[in-house]
């Protein structure tokens, strides 16, 4: 392939092993746990054992030959189960694509609902502000109504007082008219008519004299 790989220096394997501590590894299981794990197939378990021995002791023909046999068995299994796995993978991809599409649809629906919710919240805030404004206007109207009601009650009271005063004056006027008519119709009023006629010029002269003397005194 034309690729020149760098040669590993002495002790590099130990440095790598020391660097890759268990805390830095994604999967941390012991050799015993791996071998006894229920999901580890015999071919994988045997391959792991061979590779572990080769890492510790180096390669040998027996191990390499056994790995070739395992590889052939893997290939045979792949020819048998490969189409099934490919079909399952295709179905899985289709399901995943459907789920992604469904998620996109749900995300769009959630965004729409979120926008509608924000609009409803904004409308609710506007309605609350309008309600406060109407409440203030209502309070002002109630205050104005109470003021007008008090003024109306005062006017009604004044009207009743004026009506009573009118009745009283009407009664007084009626009494005076009756007394006037009685005086006009009396004998003494008729007998003193010539005296009143004669006294009118005298009263006029006396009045004029009083006004004149009053001016002189000033």
Secondary structure, DSSP 8 states (H G I E B T S, - for coil): ---------TTHHHHHHHHS-GGG-S----HHHHHT-TTS-HHHHHHHHHHHHHHHH---HHHHHHHHHHHHHHHHHHHHHHHHHHHHHHHHHHHHHHHHHHHHHHHHHHHHHHHHHHHHHHHHHHHHHHHHHHHHHHHHHHHHHHHHHHHHHHHHHHHHHHHHHHHHHHHHHHHHHHHHHHHHHSHHHHHTHHHHHHHHHHHHHHHHHHHHHHHHH-
